Amino acid sequence: MLRNASLSQTRSDDVHLLVLSKGEAGGPSDKRVSECKKAAQILGADSITIENLKDRMIPTDFQTIELIQAKVNALQPDRIYTHSPHDNHQDHRNTALATMTLYRHVNDIFLYESPSVY
């Protein structure tokens, strides 16, 4: 999740979601994409980008870093929210590690824990 601006009661942040896979290992990809879009709408996200990396096989290599970097370059976010590198799901863990390589391009990177951490 990429965010611009600071949290405040008088103004809201721009929220841009980046999803790296279509989740095909967890069900039909069209259904998973639809779920992502609905979640983005519920969250009030300004945009959602869904990439096509292979579900359960997201690497921490140049390809993943480049996808994230391209979005960072386009949006110039003040902060990024990403998974914890301690997550039990390999895609979440690898996404966190790839994202953290971009620390020098963003003011803040916040790591969150999802239910798969436990």
DRENMAR-923800 format. One line per field, with one value per residue: residue number from 1; chain; x, y negated, z negated of N, C-alpha, C, CB in turn. Coordinates in nm, 4 decimals. Each point is the difference from the previous one (the first is absolute). Glycine has a CB too. Layout:
! DRENMAR-923800
seq c(NUM,...)
mol c(A,...)
n_x c(X,...)
n_y c(Y,...)
n_z c(Z,...)
ca_x c(X,...)
ca_y c(Y,...)
ca_z c(Z,...)
c_x c(X,...)
c_y c(Y,...)
c_z c(Z,...)
cb_x c(X,...)
cb_y c(Y,...)
cb_z c(Z,...)
This chain:
! DRENMAR-923800
seq c(1,2,3,4,5,6,7,8,9,10,11,12,13,14,15,16,17,18,19,20,21,22,23,24,25,26,27,28,29,30,31,32,33,34,35,36,37,38,39,40,41,42,43,44,45,46,47,48,49,50,51,52,53,54,55,56,57,58,59,60,61,62,63,64,65,66,67,68,69,70,71,72,73,74,75,76,77,78,79,80,81,82,83,84,85,86,87,88,89,90,91,92,93,94,95,96,97,98,99,100,101,102,103,104,105,106,107,108,109,110,111,112,113,114,115,116,117,118)
mol c(A,A,A,A,A,A,A,A,A,A,A,A,A,A,A,A,A,A,A,A,A,A,A,A,A,A,A,A,A,A,A,A,A,A,A,A,A,A,A,A,A,A,A,A,A,A,A,A,A,A,A,A,A,A,A,A,A,A,A,A,A,A,A,A,A,A,A,A,A,A,A,A,A,A,A,A,A,A,A,A,A,A,A,A,A,A,A,A,A,A,A,A,A,A,A,A,A,A,A,A,A,A,A,A,A,A,A,A,A,A,A,A,A,A,A,A,A,A)
n_x c(0.0859,0.1642,-0.0887,0.0308,0.0492,0.1088,-0.2358,-0.1626,-0.2558,0.0649,0.0462,-0.1107,0.2995,-0.0503,-0.1025,0.2150,-0.1279,0.3036,-0.2196,0.3286,-0.2713,-0.2546,0.0636,0.0917,0.0506,-0.3147,-0.1580,0.0075,0.2876,-0.3139,-0.0115,0.2640,-0.1029,-0.2628,0.1662,0.1604,-0.2586,-0.1277,0.2583,-0.0055,-0.2932,0.0657,0.2357,-0.2031,0.2168,0.0151,0.0123,-0.0706,0.2977,-0.1553,0.3473,-0.0737,0.1894,-0.0859,-0.2393,0.2731,0.2441,0.0082,0.3265,0.0621,0.0328,0.0323,-0.3074,-0.0541,0.1671,-0.1622,-0.2851,0.0997,0.1384,-0.2675,-0.1462,0.2339,-0.0122,-0.3090,0.0074,0.2741,-0.1140,0.0726,0.0216,0.0610,-0.2529,0.2344,-0.1370,0.1291,0.2654,-0.2324,-0.1955,0.0003,0.0040,0.3066,-0.1783,0.0673,0.3061,0.0267,-0.1576,0.2124,0.2410,-0.1083,-0.0520,0.2943,0.1228,-0.1689,0.1862,0.0865,-0.3255,-0.1193,0.0520,-0.0345,0.0983,-0.2804,0.1243,-0.3358,0.0541,-0.1819,-0.1410,0.2971,0.1300,-0.1463)
n_y c(0.1157,-0.2138,-0.1807,-0.2480,-0.1137,0.0383,0.1975,-0.2852,0.0716,-0.1561,0.2679,0.2933,0.0668,-0.0669,0.3085,0.0639,0.3109,0.0621,0.2760,0.1083,0.1611,-0.0451,0.1383,0.2364,0.1214,-0.0996,0.1432,0.0032,-0.1822,-0.0810,0.0349,-0.1703,-0.2524,-0.0144,-0.0209,-0.2504,-0.1619,0.0444,-0.1064,-0.2691,-0.0601,0.0290,-0.2138,-0.2356,0.1701,-0.3012,0.3033,0.2973,-0.0013,0.3070,0.0236,0.2342,0.0675,0.2984,-0.0720,0.0629,-0.2076,-0.3152,0.0632,-0.1684,-0.0392,-0.2701,0.0845,-0.1408,-0.2569,-0.0719,0.0026,-0.2067,-0.1969,-0.0528,-0.0991,-0.1968,-0.1513,-0.0585,-0.1308,-0.1751,0.2613,-0.2389,0.3224,0.2470,0.0952,0.2443,0.2247,-0.0511,0.0482,0.1718,0.0741,0.3105,-0.1489,0.1071,-0.2586,-0.1353,0.0463,-0.1341,-0.2695,-0.0557,0.0276,-0.2001,-0.2285,-0.0003,-0.0826,-0.2879,-0.0729,-0.2027,-0.0630,-0.0954,-0.2613,0.3014,0.2925,-0.0011,0.3085,0.0303,0.2619,0.0906,0.1579,0.0741,-0.1135,0.2712)
n_z c(0.0000,0.2114,-0.2731,0.2083,-0.3062,-0.2721,-0.0549,0.0357,-0.1773,0.2926,0.2000,0.0374,0.0273,0.3042,-0.1136,0.2620,-0.0853,0.1109,0.0309,0.0450,0.1076,0.1560,-0.3201,0.2513,-0.3030,-0.0654,0.2768,0.2936,0.0154,0.0063,-0.3196,-0.0447,0.1655,-0.1737,-0.2699,0.1037,0.0586,-0.2886,-0.1489,0.1658,-0.0955,-0.3055,0.0194,0.1327,0.2337,0.1184,0.1228,-0.0514,0.1600,0.0279,0.0482,0.1573,-0.3080,0.0838,-0.2317,-0.1785,0.1509,-0.1871,0.1066,-0.2410,0.3612,0.0663,-0.0033,-0.2721,0.0494,0.2613,-0.1423,-0.2106,0.2045,0.1613,-0.2636,-0.0874,0.2761,-0.0295,-0.2897,-0.0356,-0.2476,-0.1904,0.0081,0.1753,-0.1966,0.0632,-0.1432,-0.2708,0.1923,-0.1973,0.2844,-0.1056,0.2971,0.1185,0.0685,-0.2779,0.0286,0.2803,-0.0734,-0.2251,0.1941,0.2189,-0.2106,-0.1129,0.3010,-0.0701,-0.2952,0.2345,0.0830,-0.3087,-0.1956,-0.0580,0.1148,-0.2151,-0.0159,0.0064,-0.1598,0.2674,-0.2265,0.1229,-0.3022,-0.1092)
ca_x c(-0.0859,0.0787,-0.0768,0.0547,-0.0408,-0.0027,-0.1327,-0.0522,-0.1453,-0.0557,0.0161,0.0256,0.1120,-0.0223,0.0367,0.0187,0.0321,0.0752,-0.0146,0.1008,-0.0468,-0.1454,-0.0477,-0.0590,0.0153,-0.1072,-0.1297,0.0042,0.0629,-0.0977,-0.0689,0.0941,0.0148,-0.1247,0.0083,0.0958,-0.0622,-0.1034,0.0703,0.0512,-0.1153,-0.0388,0.1038,0.0018,0.1265,-0.0056,0.0305,0.0549,0.0732,0.0172,0.1043,-0.0204,0.0999,-0.0627,-0.0422,0.0817,0.1361,0.0523,0.1405,0.0529,0.1007,-0.0091,-0.1325,-0.0937,0.0459,-0.0279,-0.1442,-0.0290,0.0713,-0.0729,-0.1159,0.0542,0.0411,-0.1190,-0.0847,0.0804,-0.0701,0.0692,0.0180,-0.0463,-0.0375,0.0197,-0.0029,0.1151,0.0883,-0.0205,-0.1245,0.0169,-0.0263,0.1227,-0.0202,-0.0029,0.1367,0.0851,-0.0434,0.0584,0.1444,0.0208,-0.0404,0.0957,0.1185,-0.0291,-0.0050,0.0658,-0.0849,-0.1258,0.0221,-0.0342,-0.0577,-0.0603,-0.0251,-0.1155,-0.0181,-0.1299,-0.0291,0.0896,0.1215,-0.0158)
ca_y c(-0.1157,-0.1216,-0.1138,-0.1341,-0.0981,0.0476,0.0206,-0.1194,0.0016,-0.0988,0.0432,0.1428,0.0401,0.0716,0.1398,0.0736,0.1386,0.0781,0.1428,0.0553,0.1180,0.0114,0.0944,0.1162,0.1220,0.0013,0.0034,-0.0585,-0.1325,-0.1065,-0.0195,-0.0626,-0.1396,-0.0669,-0.0200,-0.1091,-0.1263,-0.0312,-0.0429,-0.1348,-0.0899,-0.0103,-0.0791,-0.1349,-0.0196,-0.0834,0.0858,0.1325,0.0603,0.1433,0.0532,0.1372,0.0952,0.1294,0.0191,0.0899,0.0052,-0.1359,-0.0022,-0.1260,-0.0387,-0.1254,-0.0151,-0.0478,-0.1324,-0.0935,-0.0294,-0.0895,-0.1244,-0.0748,-0.0615,-0.1047,-0.1107,-0.0654,-0.0619,-0.0775,0.0037,-0.0362,0.1218,0.1277,0.1048,0.1313,0.1138,0.0254,0.1060,0.1165,0.0635,0.1415,0.0193,-0.0348,-0.1177,-0.1175,-0.0180,-0.0459,-0.1357,-0.0881,-0.0115,-0.0779,-0.1378,-0.0636,-0.0456,-0.1337,-0.0932,-0.1285,-0.0773,-0.0319,-0.0465,0.1029,0.1285,0.0626,0.1430,0.0435,0.1433,0.0514,0.1222,0.1112,-0.0090,0.0812)
ca_z c(0.0000,0.0099,-0.0507,0.0120,-0.1016,-0.1377,-0.0558,-0.0632,-0.0065,0.0917,0.1393,0.0105,0.0843,0.1247,-0.0230,0.1244,-0.0321,0.0971,-0.0246,0.0901,0.0737,0.0135,-0.1006,0.0658,-0.0803,-0.0994,0.0673,0.1342,-0.0055,0.0220,-0.1280,-0.0929,0.0450,-0.0385,-0.1449,-0.0230,0.0400,-0.0971,-0.1217,0.0263,-0.0061,-0.1415,-0.0663,0.0554,0.0714,0.1197,0.1149,-0.0265,0.1109,-0.0233,0.0877,0.0444,-0.0474,-0.0287,-0.1386,-0.0820,0.0526,0.0147,-0.0431,-0.0533,0.0979,0.0732,0.0619,-0.1022,-0.0428,0.1089,0.0019,-0.1120,0.0259,0.1033,-0.0641,-0.0869,0.0871,0.0563,-0.1025,-0.0961,-0.1287,-0.1236,-0.0779,0.0548,-0.0940,0.0609,-0.0922,-0.0860,0.0500,-0.0868,0.0416,0.0363,0.1433,0.0723,0.0845,-0.0878,-0.0496,0.1097,0.0336,-0.1021,0.0227,0.1225,-0.0274,-0.0906,0.0740,0.0521,-0.1138,0.0291,0.0910,-0.0666,-0.1369,-0.0988,0.0379,-0.1165,0.0158,-0.0774,-0.0126,0.0399,-0.0764,0.0329,-0.0810,-0.1208)
c_x c(0.0907,-0.0863,0.0741,-0.0597,-0.0053,-0.1434,-0.0429,-0.1506,-0.0606,0.0212,0.0344,0.1177,-0.0503,0.0505,0.0021,0.0469,0.0756,-0.0092,0.0886,-0.0433,-0.1518,-0.0569,-0.0569,0.0154,-0.1112,-0.1387,0.0110,0.0514,-0.1002,-0.0791,0.0911,0.0228,-0.1236,-0.0012,0.0942,-0.0628,-0.1092,0.0625,0.0538,-0.1113,-0.0440,0.0991,0.0013,0.1288,-0.0219,0.0307,0.0466,0.0669,0.0212,0.0975,-0.0229,0.1139,-0.0718,-0.0258,0.0796,0.1438,0.0581,0.1426,0.0380,0.1027,-0.0315,-0.1396,-0.1004,0.0371,-0.0320,-0.1487,-0.0363,0.0643,-0.0724,-0.1204,0.0439,0.0419,-0.1208,-0.0770,0.0751,-0.0669,0.0878,0.0275,-0.0571,-0.0354,0.0177,-0.0033,0.1249,0.0890,-0.0096,-0.1287,0.0280,-0.0221,0.1198,-0.0168,-0.0009,0.1405,0.0906,-0.0375,0.0602,0.1483,0.0310,-0.0317,0.1037,0.1288,-0.0175,0.0016,0.0604,-0.0837,-0.1287,0.0302,-0.0199,-0.0505,-0.0472,-0.0328,-0.1186,-0.0085,-0.1419,-0.0263,0.0943,0.1328,-0.0075,-0.0187)
c_y c(-0.1223,-0.1168,-0.1287,-0.0860,0.0620,0.0159,-0.1250,0.0100,-0.0969,0.0373,0.1477,0.0255,0.0518,0.1416,0.0714,0.1402,0.0645,0.1460,0.0697,0.1248,-0.0007,0.1091,0.1291,0.1302,0.0124,0.0041,-0.0628,-0.1452,-0.1130,-0.0297,-0.0721,-0.1469,-0.0803,-0.0292,-0.1152,-0.1351,-0.0415,-0.0481,-0.1415,-0.1031,-0.0215,-0.0876,-0.1458,-0.0316,-0.0838,0.0804,0.1358,0.0474,0.1461,0.0534,0.1489,0.0931,0.1279,0.0153,0.1136,0.0109,-0.1403,-0.0036,-0.1348,-0.0575,-0.1318,-0.0229,-0.0579,-0.1408,-0.1044,-0.0361,-0.1003,-0.1361,-0.0849,-0.0715,-0.1125,-0.1211,-0.0774,-0.0793,-0.0911,-0.0013,-0.0469,0.1234,0.1194,0.0897,0.1329,0.1075,0.0027,0.1063,0.1270,0.0736,0.1446,0.0252,-0.0515,-0.1224,-0.1277,-0.0326,-0.0567,-0.1402,-0.1000,-0.0214,-0.0823,-0.1468,-0.0718,-0.0427,-0.1427,-0.1068,-0.1362,-0.0910,-0.0515,-0.0427,0.1108,0.1258,0.0645,0.1448,0.0393,0.1518,0.0377,0.1286,0.1155,-0.0066,0.0993,0.1461)
c_z c(0.0000,-0.0431,0.0241,-0.1101,-0.1385,-0.0468,-0.0751,-0.0049,0.1004,0.1459,0.0033,0.0927,0.1338,-0.0247,0.1344,-0.0368,0.1151,-0.0425,0.1020,0.0760,0.0063,-0.0888,0.0532,-0.0785,-0.1030,0.0604,0.1368,-0.0056,0.0240,-0.1277,-0.0983,0.0363,-0.0387,-0.1500,-0.0344,0.0322,-0.0984,-0.1309,0.0161,-0.0089,-0.1445,-0.0763,0.0474,0.0720,0.1253,0.1260,-0.0501,0.1277,-0.0349,0.1038,0.0239,-0.0409,-0.0426,-0.1496,-0.0638,0.0490,0.0198,-0.0534,-0.0624,0.0973,0.0692,0.0582,-0.1001,-0.0448,0.1062,0.0099,-0.1098,0.0239,0.1045,-0.0601,-0.0932,0.0832,0.0527,-0.1052,-0.0975,-0.1389,-0.1154,-0.0834,0.0745,-0.1169,0.0727,-0.1081,-0.0878,0.0638,-0.0860,0.0338,0.0402,0.1489,0.0790,0.0901,-0.0833,-0.0488,0.1100,0.0471,-0.0981,0.0267,0.1252,-0.0232,-0.0850,0.0701,0.0508,-0.1087,0.0319,0.0911,-0.0649,-0.1428,-0.1022,0.0674,-0.1290,0.0323,-0.0867,-0.0020,0.0405,-0.0783,0.0311,-0.0748,-0.1151,0.0288)
cb_x c(-0.1885,0.1404,-0.1037,0.0310,-0.1310,0.2197,0.0405,0.1952,0.0136,0.0397,0.0753,-0.2423,0.1352,0.0227,-0.1016,0.0557,-0.2031,0.1588,-0.2396,0.1651,0.2027,0.0196,-0.0443,0.0458,0.2473,0.1498,-0.1181,-0.1924,0.2122,-0.0167,-0.1368,0.1110,0.1462,-0.1210,-0.0471,0.1899,0.0507,-0.1516,0.0613,0.1776,-0.0727,-0.1072,0.1351,-0.1510,0.0849,0.0667,0.0614,-0.1777,0.1155,-0.2344,0.1633,-0.1302,0.1556,0.1144,-0.2312,-0.2061,-0.0559,-0.2325,0.0542,-0.0390,0.0462,0.2426,0.0497,-0.0391,0.1833,0.1958,-0.0458,-0.0144,0.2150,0.0748,-0.1249,0.0783,0.2041,-0.0150,-0.1446,0.0867,-0.1374,-0.1096,-0.0088,0.1439,-0.1658,0.1372,-0.1372,-0.1344,0.1550,0.1264,-0.0937,-0.0736,-0.2513,0.0624,-0.1300,-0.2347,-0.0340,0.0291,-0.2146,-0.1689,0.0317,-0.0548,-0.2395,-0.0955,0.0463,-0.1360,0.0119,0.2190,0.0935,-0.1278,-0.0730,-0.0544,0.1506,-0.0938,0.2445,-0.1204,0.1719,0.0202,-0.2353,-0.1065,0.0278,-0.0967)
cb_y c(0.1227,0.0961,0.1448,0.0253,-0.1215,-0.1117,0.2483,-0.1372,0.0628,-0.1723,-0.2306,0.0485,0.0550,-0.2110,-0.0016,-0.2120,0.0150,-0.1940,-0.0221,-0.0936,0.1316,-0.0819,-0.1935,-0.1135,-0.0111,-0.1235,-0.0092,0.1501,0.1045,0.0681,0.2075,0.2231,0.0734,0.1158,0.2440,0.1557,0.0532,0.1706,0.2384,0.0967,0.0777,0.2280,0.2089,-0.0688,0.2194,-0.1968,-0.2006,0.0533,-0.2194,0.0229,-0.1730,-0.0902,-0.1877,0.1003,-0.0843,0.1263,0.2170,-0.1001,0.1648,0.0790,0.2396,0.0204,0.1944,0.2365,0.1060,0.0952,0.2303,0.1967,0.1145,0.1655,0.2179,0.1746,0.1304,0.1831,0.1982,-0.1444,0.1874,-0.2245,-0.1328,-0.0229,-0.1514,-0.1022,0.1291,-0.0620,-0.1768,-0.1164,-0.2227,0.0609,-0.0219,0.2404,0.1401,0.0563,0.1910,0.2373,0.0899,0.0803,0.2214,0.2019,0.0689,0.1367,0.2366,0.1065,0.1959,0.1163,0.1357,0.1641,-0.2261,-0.1778,0.0274,-0.2213,0.0444,-0.2117,0.0087,-0.1036,-0.0718,0.0088,-0.2432,-0.1948)
cb_z c(-0.1224,0.1866,-0.1726,0.2504,0.1735,-0.0456,-0.0178,0.0795,-0.2409,-0.1729,0.0689,-0.0428,-0.2038,0.1483,-0.2337,0.1320,-0.1466,0.0525,-0.0913,-0.1532,-0.0724,0.2332,-0.1344,0.2135,0.0328,-0.1480,-0.2197,0.0710,0.0787,0.2414,0.0395,-0.0365,0.1926,0.1886,-0.0346,0.0528,0.2396,0.1061,-0.0493,0.1469,0.2277,0.0115,-0.0232,-0.1804,-0.0882,-0.1384,0.1415,-0.1753,0.0620,-0.0971,-0.0845,0.1905,-0.0756,0.2003,0.0564,-0.0519,0.1123,-0.0212,0.1814,-0.2379,0.0335,0.0527,0.1536,-0.0762,-0.1354,0.1219,0.0922,-0.1570,-0.0585,0.1734,0.0154,-0.1649,0.0647,0.1683,0.0200,0.1901,0.0875,0.0028,-0.2121,0.2092,-0.1256,0.1863,0.1657,-0.2053,0.0895,-0.1800,0.0769,-0.2295,-0.0346,-0.0069,0.1619,-0.0713,-0.1620,0.0694,0.0974,-0.1680,-0.1130,0.1376,0.0153,-0.1834,0.0670,0.1776,-0.1506,-0.0263,0.1841,0.1453,0.0709,-0.1652,0.2066,-0.0771,0.0494,0.0590,-0.1840,0.2328,-0.0047,0.2234,0.0614,-0.1086)
